[in-house]
Amino acid sequence: MKTKKMFPLFVDLSEKQVTVIGGGHIAERRVMTLTNFTENIKVISPKITPTLQKLYEEKKINWVKKEFSPNDIIGADMVLAITDNSDVNSMIYEECRKNNILISNAGDVNQCEFHFPGVICHDDIVIGFNGGGYNHRKTRLTREKVEEFLKNEDK
């Protein structure tokens, strides 16, 4: 079952609070992308990857070393639910909906108010790629082809 099409929208996150719940490799990739757009990133997770640990030590992200609780979304403008537990991700989704906070549940395309795109930042150009949550491989390959094109244009 396909979900409704999402409208692509570029948003100023520079003064927005982004809360990422989960500290694994998907969270790492998304946080790495977000650091290009905001300094207000909070990661909630009992454990984080070495890369996220380094970002925390460099004070590029805030890490709260704990399991998720509903109070963790207070003050958030946008939340990414990226735990390895679908029940917790669904609970995060429900809490965000009740509190009118934009939410993307990485584990359930039907529990997303926005999709996190594949992003290319090239000079002053920002390009986002999205496959509607279904064809991650095709979306990644398309992004890689555009990256290659942009690299060749710079030569």
DSSP file (Angstrom, degrees, kcal/mol; ACC not computed):
  #  RESIDUE AA STRUCTURE BP1 BP2  ACC     N-H-->O    O-->H-N    N-H-->O    O-->H-N    TCO  KAPPA ALPHA  PHI   PSI    X-CA   Y-CA   Z-CA
    1    1 A M              0   0    0      0, 0.0     2,-0.3     0, 0.0     0, 0.0   0.000 360.0 360.0 360.0 124.1    0.0    0.0    0.0
    2    2 A K        -     0   0    0      1,-0.1     2,-0.1   108,-0.0     3,-0.1  -0.658 360.0-135.4 -88.0 144.5    1.4    3.3   -1.0
    3    3 A T        -     0   0    0    129,-0.3     3,-0.1    -2,-0.3    -1,-0.1  -0.357  39.9 -73.0 -86.9 174.4    1.0    6.4    1.1
    4    4 A K        -     0   0    0      1,-0.1    -1,-0.2    -2,-0.1     2,-0.2  -0.282  59.8 -93.4 -63.8 154.7    0.0    9.8   -0.1
    5    5 A K        -     0   0    0     -3,-0.1     2,-0.4     1,-0.1    -1,-0.1  -0.463  38.1-132.9 -70.9 141.6    2.7   11.8   -2.0
    6    6 A M        -     0   0    0     -2,-0.2    -1,-0.1    -3,-0.1   108,-0.1  -0.795  13.4-125.9 -97.5 138.3    4.7   14.1    0.1
    7    7 A F        -     0   0    0     -2,-0.4     2,-0.3     1,-0.0    -1,-0.0  -0.698  27.2-121.1 -80.8 127.3    5.3   17.7   -1.0
    8    8 A P        +     0   0    0      0, 0.0     2,-0.4     0, 0.0    -1,-0.0  -0.542  40.1 173.8 -71.7 132.8    9.1   18.6   -1.1
    9    9 A L        -     0   0    0     -2,-0.3     2,-0.5     2,-0.0    -2,-0.0  -0.992  26.5-145.6-144.5 129.5    9.7   21.5    1.2
   10   10 A F        -     0   0    0     -2,-0.4     2,-0.4   118,-0.0   118,-0.0  -0.864  25.7-167.3 -98.2 129.5   13.0   23.1    2.3
   11   11 A V        -     0   0    0     -2,-0.5     2,-0.8     2,-0.0    -2,-0.0  -0.915  26.3-121.4-124.4 140.4   12.9   24.4    5.9
   12   12 A D        +     0   0    0     -2,-0.4     3,-0.2     1,-0.2    26,-0.1  -0.723  34.6 169.5 -78.3 109.0   15.1   26.7    7.9
   13   13 A L    >   +     0   0    0     -2,-0.8     3,-1.9    24,-0.2    27,-0.3   0.394  43.0 108.8 -98.4   1.2   16.2   24.5   10.9
   14   14 A S  T 3  S+     0   0    0      1,-0.3    25,-0.5    24,-0.1    -1,-0.2   0.794  93.1  25.1 -55.2 -33.3   18.8   26.8   12.2
   15   15 A E  T 3  S+     0   0    0     -3,-0.2    -1,-0.3    23,-0.1     2,-0.3   0.214 102.5 105.0-114.9  14.9   16.8   27.8   15.2
   16   16 A K  S <  S-     0   0    0     -3,-1.9     2,-0.6    61,-0.0    24,-0.3  -0.697  70.0-124.4 -95.4 148.0   14.6   24.7   15.5
   17   17 A Q        -     0   0    0     -2,-0.3    60,-2.7    58,-0.3    61,-1.6  -0.832  25.8-166.3 -91.8 118.5   15.1   22.0   18.1
   18   18 A V  E     -ab  41  78A   0     22,-2.9    24,-2.8    -2,-0.6     2,-0.5  -0.927   0.5-163.8-107.3 123.9   15.6   18.6   16.4
   19   19 A T  E     -ab  42  79A   0     59,-2.8    61,-2.5    -2,-0.5     2,-0.5  -0.939   1.6-166.3-111.9 124.3   15.3   15.6   18.7
   20   20 A V  E     -ab  43  80A   0     22,-3.3    24,-2.8    -2,-0.5     2,-0.8  -0.941   5.2-159.0-110.0 121.5   16.6   12.3   17.5
   21   21 A I  E     +ab  44  81A   0     59,-3.1    61,-3.0    -2,-0.5    24,-0.2  -0.880  63.7  43.4-107.2 107.5   15.5    9.2   19.5
   22   22 A G        -     0   0    0     22,-1.9    22,-0.2    -2,-0.8    61,-0.2  -0.399  60.3-145.3 131.5 148.7   17.9    6.4   18.8
   23   23 A G        +     0   0    0     -2,-0.2    26,-1.2    59,-0.1    29,-0.2   0.136  57.5 108.7-132.7  21.9   21.6    6.2   18.6
   24   24 A G  S  > S-     0   0    0     58,-0.5     4,-2.4    24,-0.2    25,-0.2   0.038  86.7 -73.3 -88.2-161.8   22.4    3.6   15.9
   25   25 A H  H  > S+     0   0    0      2,-0.2     4,-2.2     1,-0.2     5,-0.1   0.836 129.4  50.3 -69.6 -34.7   23.7    3.8   12.4
   26   26 A I  H  > S+     0   0    0      2,-0.2     4,-2.3     1,-0.2    -1,-0.2   0.938 112.4  48.3 -67.7 -44.4   20.6    5.3   10.8
   27   27 A A  H  > S+     0   0    0     55,-0.3     4,-2.9     1,-0.2     5,-0.2   0.913 109.8  54.1 -58.3 -42.2   20.4    7.9   13.5
   28   28 A E  H  X S+     0   0    0     -4,-2.4     4,-2.7     1,-0.2    -1,-0.2   0.933 108.1  48.2 -58.2 -48.0   24.1    8.6   12.9
   29   29 A R  H  X S+     0   0    0     -4,-2.2     4,-1.7     1,-0.2    -1,-0.2   0.912 114.7  45.7 -60.8 -42.4   23.5    9.2    9.1
   30   30 A R  H  X S+     0   0    0     -4,-2.3     4,-2.7     2,-0.2    -1,-0.2   0.899 112.5  49.5 -70.5 -39.6   20.6   11.5    9.8
   31   31 A V  H  X S+     0   0    0     -4,-2.9     4,-2.2     2,-0.2    -2,-0.2   0.919 107.7  55.0 -64.0 -42.4   22.4   13.5   12.5
   32   32 A M  H  < S+     0   0    0     -4,-2.7     4,-0.3    -5,-0.2    -1,-0.2   0.897 111.5  45.1 -58.0 -39.9   25.4   13.9   10.2
   33   33 A T  H >< S+     0   0    0     -4,-1.7     3,-1.7     1,-0.2    -2,-0.2   0.933 111.1  53.1 -66.9 -45.9   23.1   15.4    7.6
   34   34 A L  H >X S+     0   0    0     -4,-2.7     3,-2.5     1,-0.3     4,-1.8   0.799  93.1  71.1 -62.8 -29.8   21.3   17.6   10.1
   35   35 A T  T 3< S+     0   0    0     -4,-2.2    -1,-0.3     1,-0.3    -2,-0.2   0.702  91.1  61.9 -62.7 -16.4   24.6   19.1   11.4
   36   36 A N  T <4 S+     0   0    0     -3,-1.7    -1,-0.3    -4,-0.3    -2,-0.2   0.619 115.3  31.1 -77.3 -12.6   24.8   21.0    8.1
   37   37 A F  T <4 S+     0   0    0     -3,-2.5     2,-0.3     1,-0.3   -24,-0.2   0.596 122.8  18.0-124.8 -17.2   21.5   22.8    8.9
   38   38 A T     <  -     0   0    0     -4,-1.8    -1,-0.3   -23,-0.1   -24,-0.1  -0.995  40.5-154.0-156.2 153.0   21.3   23.2   12.7
   39   39 A E  S    S+     0   0    0    -25,-0.5     2,-0.9    -2,-0.3   -25,-0.1   0.326  81.8  88.7-102.7   2.6   23.3   23.2   15.9
   40   40 A N        +     0   0    0    -24,-0.3   -22,-2.9   -27,-0.3     2,-0.5  -0.564  53.3 139.9-105.0  68.1   20.2   22.3   18.0
   41   41 A I  E     -a   18   0A   0     -2,-0.9    21,-2.9    19,-0.3     2,-0.5  -0.947  27.9-172.5-116.7 124.4   20.3   18.5   17.9
   42   42 A K  E     -ac  19  62A   0    -24,-2.8   -22,-3.3    -2,-0.5     2,-0.5  -0.967   6.7-159.9-115.4 129.3   19.5   16.4   20.9
   43   43 A V  E     -ac  20  63A   0     19,-3.3    21,-3.2    -2,-0.5     2,-0.6  -0.937   1.2-163.6-109.7 126.4   20.0   12.6   20.7
   44   44 A I  E     +ac  21  64A   0    -24,-2.8   -22,-1.9    -2,-0.5    21,-0.2  -0.946  38.3 116.4-109.8 115.0   18.1   10.5   23.3
   45   45 A S        -     0   0    0     19,-2.0    22,-0.2    -2,-0.6    21,-0.1  -0.886  64.3-128.7-173.9 142.3   19.5    7.0   23.5
   46   46 A P  S    S+     0   0    0      0, 0.0     2,-0.3     0, 0.0    21,-0.1   0.823 101.3  23.8 -66.1 -28.4   21.2    4.8   26.1
   47   47 A K        -     0   0    0     19,-0.1     2,-0.3    -3,-0.1   -24,-0.1  -0.967  68.9-170.3-135.3 151.0   24.0    4.1   23.6
   48   48 A I        -     0   0    0     -2,-0.3   -24,-0.2    -3,-0.1   -25,-0.1  -0.934  31.4 -96.3-135.9 162.2   25.3    5.9   20.5
   49   49 A T     >  -     0   0    0    -26,-1.2     4,-2.5    -2,-0.3     5,-0.2  -0.277  40.1-106.3 -70.2 161.3   27.7    5.1   17.7
   50   50 A P  H  > S+     0   0    0      0, 0.0     4,-2.1     0, 0.0     5,-0.1   0.859 122.0  54.1 -57.1 -35.4   31.4    6.2   18.0
   51   51 A T  H  > S+     0   0    0      2,-0.2     4,-2.1     1,-0.2     5,-0.1   0.925 109.9  45.7 -65.9 -43.8   30.7    8.9   15.4
   52   52 A L  H  > S+     0   0    0      1,-0.2     4,-2.4     2,-0.2    -1,-0.2   0.882 110.1  55.4 -65.1 -37.4   27.8   10.3   17.4
   53   53 A Q  H  X S+     0   0    0     -4,-2.5     4,-2.6     1,-0.2    -2,-0.2   0.907 107.6  49.3 -59.8 -42.0   30.0   10.1   20.6
   54   54 A K  H  X S+     0   0    0     -4,-2.1     4,-2.1     2,-0.2    -2,-0.2   0.914 109.8  50.5 -64.5 -43.0   32.6   12.2   18.8
   55   55 A L  H  <>S+     0   0    0     -4,-2.1     5,-3.0     1,-0.2     6,-0.9   0.887 111.4  49.7 -61.3 -38.2   30.0   14.8   17.8
   56   56 A Y  H ><5S+     0   0    0     -4,-2.4     3,-1.6     3,-0.2    -2,-0.2   0.933 110.2  49.0 -64.9 -46.7   28.9   14.9   21.4
   57   57 A E  H 3<5S+     0   0    0     -4,-2.6    -2,-0.2     1,-0.3    -1,-0.2   0.827 110.2  51.9 -63.2 -31.5   32.4   15.3   22.7
   58   58 A E  T 3<5S-     0   0    0     -4,-2.1    -1,-0.3    -5,-0.2    -2,-0.2   0.397 115.5-120.0 -83.7   2.7   32.9   18.1   20.1
   59   59 A K  T < 5S+     0   0    0     -3,-1.6    -3,-0.2     2,-0.2    -2,-0.1   0.787  79.4 124.2  62.7  30.6   29.7   19.7   21.5
   60   60 A K  S   <S+     0   0    0     -5,-3.0   -19,-0.3    -6,-0.2     2,-0.3   0.640  77.0  22.6 -91.3 -17.8   28.0   19.5   18.0
   61   61 A I  S    S-     0   0    0     -6,-0.9     2,-0.5    -9,-0.1   -19,-0.2  -0.952  76.4-124.5-139.3 160.9   25.1   17.5   19.5
   62   62 A N  E     -c   42   0A   0    -21,-2.9   -19,-3.3    -2,-0.3     2,-0.5  -0.932  26.3-160.2-104.1 129.8   23.5   17.1   22.9
   63   63 A W  E     -c   43   0A   0     -2,-0.5     2,-0.7   -21,-0.2   -19,-0.2  -0.953   9.9-166.6-116.0 126.2   23.3   13.5   24.1
   64   64 A V  E     -c   44   0A   0    -21,-3.2   -19,-2.0    -2,-0.5     2,-1.5  -0.942  18.7-145.2-109.4 109.6   20.9   12.4   26.8
   65   65 A K        +     0   0    0     -2,-0.7     2,-0.3   -21,-0.2   -21,-0.1  -0.577  58.8  86.5 -82.7  89.1   22.0    8.9   27.8
   66   66 A K  S    S-     0   0    0     -2,-1.5     2,-0.1   -21,-0.1   -19,-0.1  -0.982  79.7 -82.8-169.0 167.6   18.6    7.2   28.6
   67   67 A E        -     0   0    0     -2,-0.3   -22,-0.1   -22,-0.2     2,-0.1  -0.469  63.1 -85.9 -74.9 156.7   15.7    5.3   27.3
   68   68 A F        +     0   0    0     -2,-0.1    -1,-0.1   -24,-0.1   -47,-0.0  -0.376  46.8 176.6 -66.4 139.7   12.9    7.4   25.7
   69   69 A S    >   -     0   0    0     -2,-0.1     3,-2.6    -3,-0.1     4,-0.3  -0.970  43.6-108.4-136.3 153.5   10.1    8.9   27.9
   70   70 A P  G >  S+     0   0    0      0, 0.0     3,-1.4     0, 0.0     4,-0.2   0.777 115.0  64.8 -54.0 -30.1    7.3   11.2   26.7
   71   71 A N  G >  S+     0   0    0      1,-0.2     3,-1.5     2,-0.2    -3,-0.0   0.694  83.3  79.6 -65.8 -17.1    8.9   14.2   28.4
   72   72 A D  G <  S+     0   0    0     -3,-2.6    -1,-0.2     1,-0.3    -4,-0.0   0.700  87.6  55.6 -65.8 -18.9   11.8   13.9   26.0
   73   73 A I  G X  S+     0   0    0     -3,-1.4     3,-2.4    -4,-0.3    -1,-0.3   0.529  75.5 121.5 -92.4  -4.9    9.9   15.6   23.2
   74   74 A I  T <  S+     0   0    0     -3,-1.5     3,-0.1     1,-0.3    -3,-0.0  -0.386  83.6  13.1 -60.3 128.1    9.1   18.7   25.2
   75   75 A G  T 3  S+     0   0    0      1,-0.3    -1,-0.3    -2,-0.1   -58,-0.3   0.342  95.7 133.8  87.9  -6.1   10.5   21.7   23.4
   76   76 A A    <   -     0   0    0     -3,-2.4    -1,-0.3     1,-0.1   -58,-0.2  -0.530  38.4-171.1 -78.5 143.1   11.1   19.8   20.2
   77   77 A D  S    S+     0   0    0    -60,-2.7    25,-1.2     1,-0.4     2,-0.3   0.682  80.6  16.1 -96.1 -28.0   10.1   21.3   16.8
   78   78 A M  E     -bd  18 102A   0    -61,-1.6   -59,-2.8    23,-0.2     2,-0.4  -0.994  69.2-162.1-148.5 138.3   10.9   18.1   14.9
   79   79 A V  E     -bd  19 103A   0     23,-2.7    25,-1.9    -2,-0.3     2,-0.5  -0.976   6.8-160.2-127.7 137.8   11.4   14.5   16.1
   80   80 A L  E     -bd  20 104A   0    -61,-2.5   -59,-3.1    -2,-0.4     2,-0.8  -0.975  10.1-155.4-113.6 117.6   13.0   11.5   14.4
   81   81 A A  E     +bd  21 105A   0     23,-2.7    25,-2.3    -2,-0.5    26,-0.4  -0.834  32.0 151.4 -93.5 108.0   12.0    8.2   15.9
   82   82 A I        +     0   0    0    -61,-3.0   -58,-0.5    -2,-0.8   -55,-0.3  -0.204  18.6 132.1-134.7  41.2   14.9    5.8   15.0
   83   83 A T        -     0   0    0      2,-0.2   -61,-0.1   -61,-0.2   -62,-0.0  -0.405  65.2-118.5 -85.9 171.7   15.0    3.2   17.7
   84   84 A D  S    S+     0   0    0     -2,-0.1     2,-0.5     1,-0.1    -1,-0.1   0.192  94.2  84.8 -92.8  17.4   15.3   -0.5   17.0
   85   85 A N     >  -     0   0    0      1,-0.1     4,-2.4     2,-0.0    -2,-0.2  -0.948  61.6-162.6-123.6 110.2   12.0   -1.1   18.8
   86   86 A S  H  > S+     0   0    0     -2,-0.5     4,-2.2     1,-0.2     5,-0.2   0.820  92.0  55.7 -63.7 -31.6    8.8   -0.5   16.6
   87   87 A D  H  > S+     0   0    0      2,-0.2     4,-2.1     1,-0.2    -1,-0.2   0.914 109.6  45.9 -66.5 -41.4    6.6   -0.2   19.7
   88   88 A V  H  > S+     0   0    0      2,-0.2     4,-2.6     1,-0.2    -2,-0.2   0.924 111.8  51.8 -65.9 -43.9    8.7    2.6   21.1
   89   89 A N  H  X S+     0   0    0     -4,-2.4     4,-2.3     1,-0.2    -2,-0.2   0.899 110.6  48.8 -59.2 -40.7    8.8    4.3   17.7
   90   90 A S  H  X S+     0   0    0     -4,-2.2     4,-2.5     2,-0.2    -1,-0.2   0.881 109.9  51.3 -66.7 -38.2    5.0    4.1   17.5
   91   91 A M  H  X S+     0   0    0     -4,-2.1     4,-2.6     2,-0.2    -2,-0.2   0.914 109.9  49.9 -64.6 -42.0    4.7    5.5   21.1
   92   92 A I  H  X S+     0   0    0     -4,-2.6     4,-2.5     2,-0.2     5,-0.2   0.926 110.0  51.6 -60.2 -45.0    7.0    8.4   20.0
   93   93 A Y  H  X S+     0   0    0     -4,-2.3     4,-2.5     1,-0.2    -2,-0.2   0.937 110.9  47.0 -56.8 -49.2    4.8    9.0   17.0
   94   94 A E  H  X S+     0   0    0     -4,-2.5     4,-2.2     1,-0.2    -1,-0.2   0.907 112.1  50.0 -62.5 -43.3    1.6    9.1   19.1
   95   95 A E  H  X S+     0   0    0     -4,-2.6     4,-1.4     1,-0.2    -1,-0.2   0.907 111.9  48.2 -62.3 -42.0    3.2   11.5   21.7
   96   96 A C  H  <>S+     0   0    0     -4,-2.5     5,-2.5     1,-0.2     4,-0.3   0.908 109.9  51.7 -66.3 -41.6    4.4   13.8   18.9
   97   97 A R  H ><5S+     0   0    0     -4,-2.5     3,-1.2     1,-0.2    -1,-0.2   0.916 109.0  51.0 -61.0 -42.7    0.9   13.8   17.2
   98   98 A K  H 3<5S+     0   0    0     -4,-2.2    -1,-0.2     1,-0.2    -2,-0.2   0.819 115.9  42.5 -62.6 -30.4   -0.7   14.7   20.5
   99   99 A N  T 3<5S-     0   0    0     -4,-1.4    -1,-0.2    -3,-0.2    -2,-0.2   0.243 111.4-116.5-103.8  11.5    1.7   17.6   21.0
  100  100 A N  T < 5 +     0   0    0     -3,-1.2     2,-0.5    -4,-0.3    -3,-0.2   0.888  63.7 147.2  55.4  44.2    1.7   18.9   17.4
  101  101 A I      < -     0   0    0     -5,-2.5    -1,-0.2    -6,-0.1   -23,-0.2  -0.936  56.1-109.5-111.1 131.4    5.3   18.1   16.8
  102  102 A L  E     -d   78   0A   0    -25,-1.2   -23,-2.7    -2,-0.5     2,-0.4  -0.373  45.5-171.4 -58.8 132.4    6.5   17.1   13.4
  103  103 A I  E     -d   79   0A   0    -25,-0.2    10,-3.4    -2,-0.1    11,-0.7  -0.983  23.7-172.0-136.2 139.7    7.5   13.4   13.5
  104  104 A S  E     -dE  80 112A   0    -25,-1.9   -23,-2.7    -2,-0.4     2,-0.8  -0.972  10.9-159.3-129.1 117.9    9.2   10.9   11.2
  105  105 A N  E >   -d   81   0A   0      6,-1.1     3,-1.7    -2,-0.4     6,-0.3  -0.858   5.0-158.7 -96.2 108.1    9.1    7.2   12.3
  106  106 A A  T 3  S+     0   0    0    -25,-2.3     3,-0.1    -2,-0.8    -1,-0.1   0.704  89.2  53.1 -61.6 -20.0   12.0    5.6   10.4
  107  107 A G  T 3  S+     0   0    0    -26,-0.4     2,-0.3     1,-0.2    -1,-0.3   0.502 111.5  40.9 -95.1  -4.0   10.4    2.2   10.9
  108  108 A D    X   -     0   0    0     -3,-1.7     3,-2.4     3,-0.1    -3,-0.4  -0.830  57.2-162.8-151.1 104.4    6.9    2.9    9.5
  109  109 A V  G >  S+     0   0    0     -2,-0.3     3,-0.7     1,-0.3    -1,-0.1   0.757  94.6  60.9 -58.4 -25.5    6.3    5.0    6.5
  110  110 A N  G 3  S+     0   0    0      1,-0.2    -1,-0.3  -107,-0.1  -108,-0.0   0.538  98.4  58.5 -81.3  -5.7    2.6    5.4    7.6
  111  111 A Q  G <  S+     0   0    0     -3,-2.4    -6,-1.1    -6,-0.3     2,-0.4  -0.296  85.2 105.0-115.1  46.5    3.8    7.1   10.8
  112  112 A C  B <   -E  104   0A   0     -3,-0.7    -8,-0.2    -8,-0.2     3,-0.1  -0.990  43.4-176.5-129.2 127.1    5.6   10.0    9.1
  113  113 A E  S    S+     0   0    0    -10,-3.4     2,-0.3    -2,-0.4    -9,-0.2   0.579  89.0  13.2 -89.7 -14.1    4.5   13.6    8.8
  114  114 A F  S    S-     0   0    0    -11,-0.7     2,-0.4    -3,-0.1    -1,-0.3  -0.977  76.2-128.1-151.5 155.6    7.7   14.1    6.8
  115  115 A H        -     0   0    0     -2,-0.3   -11,-0.0    -3,-0.1    -9,-0.0  -0.897  23.7-125.4-105.8 136.9   10.2   11.9    5.1
  116  116 A F        -     0   0    0     -2,-0.4    17,-0.1     1,-0.0     2,-0.1  -0.718  36.3-144.5 -79.9 118.5   13.9   12.4    5.8
  117  117 A P        -     0   0    0      0, 0.0     2,-0.4     0, 0.0    13,-0.2  -0.338  17.2-106.1 -83.2 162.4   15.5   12.8    2.3
  118  118 A G  E     -F  129   0B   0     11,-2.8    11,-2.7    -2,-0.1     2,-0.4  -0.747  50.5-152.3 -74.3 135.9   18.8   11.8    1.0
  119  119 A V  E     -F  128   0B   0     -2,-0.4     2,-0.5     9,-0.2     9,-0.2  -0.931  23.3-168.8-125.7 138.4   20.7   15.1    0.8
  120  120 A I  E     -F  127   0B   0      7,-2.5     7,-2.6    -2,-0.4     2,-0.6  -0.995   4.7-167.7-118.5 128.2   23.5   16.5   -1.3
  121  121 A C  E     +F  126   0B   0     -2,-0.5     2,-0.5     5,-0.2     5,-0.2  -0.965  16.7 167.8-112.4 112.5   25.1   19.8   -0.3
  122  122 A H  E >   -F  125   0B   0      3,-2.9     3,-2.9    -2,-0.6     2,-0.2  -0.949  62.3 -55.4-132.1 110.4   27.2   21.0   -3.1
  123  123 A D  T 3  S-     0   0    0     -2,-0.5     0, 0.0     1,-0.3     0, 0.0  -0.410 122.4 -20.9  53.7-122.6   28.5   24.6   -2.9
  124  124 A D  T 3  S+     0   0    0     -2,-0.2     2,-0.4    -3,-0.1    -1,-0.3   0.306 119.4 100.9 -95.8   9.2   25.3   26.7   -2.5
  125  125 A I  E <   -F  122   0B   0     -3,-2.9    -3,-2.9     2,-0.0     2,-0.5  -0.808  49.0-172.0 -99.2 132.4   23.1   23.9   -3.9
  126  126 A V  E     -F  121   0B   0     -2,-0.4     2,-0.4    -5,-0.2    -5,-0.2  -0.993   7.1-175.4-121.2 125.3   21.0   21.7   -1.6
  127  127 A I  E     -F  120   0B   0     -7,-2.6    -7,-2.5    -2,-0.5     2,-0.4  -0.974   6.8-160.0-123.2 133.2   19.3   18.8   -3.3
  128  128 A G  E     -F  119   0B   0     -2,-0.4     2,-0.4    -9,-0.2    -9,-0.2  -0.904   2.5-162.1-113.8 142.9   16.9   16.4   -1.5
  129  129 A F  E     +F  118   0B   0    -11,-2.7   -11,-2.8    -2,-0.4     2,-0.4  -0.972  11.8 172.7-124.9 136.6   15.9   12.9   -2.7
  130  130 A N        -     0   0    0     -2,-0.4    -2,-0.0   -13,-0.2     6,-0.0  -0.989  23.8-169.8-147.0 135.0   12.9   10.9   -1.6
  131  131 A G    >>  -     0   0    0     -2,-0.4     3,-1.3     5,-0.0     4,-0.9   0.080  59.6-100.7-107.5  21.0   11.4    7.6   -2.7
  132  132 A G  T 34 S-     0   0    0      1,-0.3  -129,-0.3     2,-0.2     4,-0.1   0.670  70.9 -67.9  70.7  15.4    8.3    7.9   -0.6
  133  133 A G  T 34 S+     0   0    0    -17,-0.1    -1,-0.3     2,-0.1   -24,-0.2   0.553 126.5  80.8  83.7   7.2    9.7    5.5    1.9
  134  134 A Y  T <4 S+     0   0    0     -3,-1.3     2,-0.8     1,-0.1     3,-0.2   0.809  83.3  42.3-115.0 -44.5    9.5    2.5   -0.4
  135  135 A N     X  +     0   0    0     -4,-0.9     4,-2.1     1,-0.2     5,-0.2  -0.610  56.9 158.8-113.0  74.7   12.4    2.3   -2.9
  136  136 A H  H  > S+     0   0    0     -2,-0.8     4,-2.7     1,-0.2    -1,-0.2   0.874  74.4  53.2 -62.6 -39.3   15.5    3.2   -0.8
  137  137 A R  H  > S+     0   0    0      2,-0.2     4,-2.8    -3,-0.2    -1,-0.2   0.943 110.6  45.1 -63.6 -49.0   17.9    1.6   -3.2
  138  138 A K  H  > S+     0   0    0      1,-0.2     4,-2.3     2,-0.2    -1,-0.2   0.891 113.9  50.6 -63.1 -39.3   16.7    3.4   -6.3
  139  139 A T  H  X S+     0   0    0     -4,-2.1     4,-2.4     2,-0.2    -1,-0.2   0.930 111.8  47.3 -63.4 -45.6   16.7    6.7   -4.3
  140  140 A R  H  X S+     0   0    0     -4,-2.7     4,-2.7     1,-0.2    -2,-0.2   0.921 111.8  50.2 -62.1 -44.6   20.3    6.1   -3.1
  141  141 A L  H  X S+     0   0    0     -4,-2.8     4,-2.1     1,-0.2    -1,-0.2   0.897 110.7  49.8 -62.5 -40.1   21.4    5.2   -6.7
  142  142 A T  H  X S+     0   0    0     -4,-2.3     4,-2.2     2,-0.2    -1,-0.2   0.929 111.2  49.0 -62.8 -45.3   19.8    8.4   -8.1
  143  143 A R  H  X S+     0   0    0     -4,-2.4     4,-2.6     1,-0.2    -2,-0.2   0.925 110.6  50.9 -59.4 -44.9   21.5   10.5   -5.4
  144  144 A E  H  X S+     0   0    0     -4,-2.7     4,-2.3     1,-0.2    -1,-0.2   0.876 108.9  51.3 -62.9 -37.9   24.9    8.9   -6.1
  145  145 A K  H  X S+     0   0    0     -4,-2.1     4,-2.3     2,-0.2    -1,-0.2   0.905 111.1  47.5 -66.1 -40.6   24.5    9.6   -9.9
  146  146 A V  H  X S+     0   0    0     -4,-2.2     4,-2.6     2,-0.2    -2,-0.2   0.907 110.8  52.1 -67.5 -40.6   23.7   13.2   -9.2
  147  147 A E  H  X S+     0   0    0     -4,-2.6     4,-2.3     2,-0.2    -2,-0.2   0.927 110.5  48.4 -58.6 -44.6   26.7   13.5   -6.8
  148  148 A E  H  X S+     0   0    0     -4,-2.3     4,-2.3     1,-0.2    -2,-0.2   0.913 110.4  51.4 -62.4 -43.1   28.9   12.0   -9.5
  149  149 A F  H  X S+     0   0    0     -4,-2.3     4,-1.9     1,-0.2    -2,-0.2   0.931 110.4  48.5 -58.4 -47.3   27.5   14.4  -12.1
  150  150 A L  H  X S+     0   0    0     -4,-2.6     4,-1.1     1,-0.2    -1,-0.2   0.882 110.1  51.6 -64.2 -38.8   28.2   17.4   -9.8
  151  151 A K  H  < S+     0   0    0     -4,-2.3     4,-0.5     1,-0.2     3,-0.4   0.917 110.8  48.5 -62.2 -42.8   31.8   16.2   -9.1
  152  152 A N  H >< S+     0   0    0     -4,-2.3     3,-0.8     1,-0.2    -2,-0.2   0.823 105.9  57.7 -68.5 -30.9   32.4   15.9  -12.9
  153  153 A E  H 3< S+     0   0    0     -4,-1.9    -1,-0.2     1,-0.2    -2,-0.2   0.791 101.5  57.4 -67.5 -27.4   31.0   19.4  -13.5
  154  154 A D  T 3<        0   0    0     -4,-1.1    -1,-0.2    -3,-0.4    -2,-0.2   0.633 360.0 360.0 -78.6 -13.3   33.6   20.8  -11.0
  155  155 A K    <         0   0    0     -3,-0.8    -1,-0.2    -4,-0.5    -2,-0.1   0.468 360.0 360.0 -77.6 360.0   36.5   19.4  -13.0
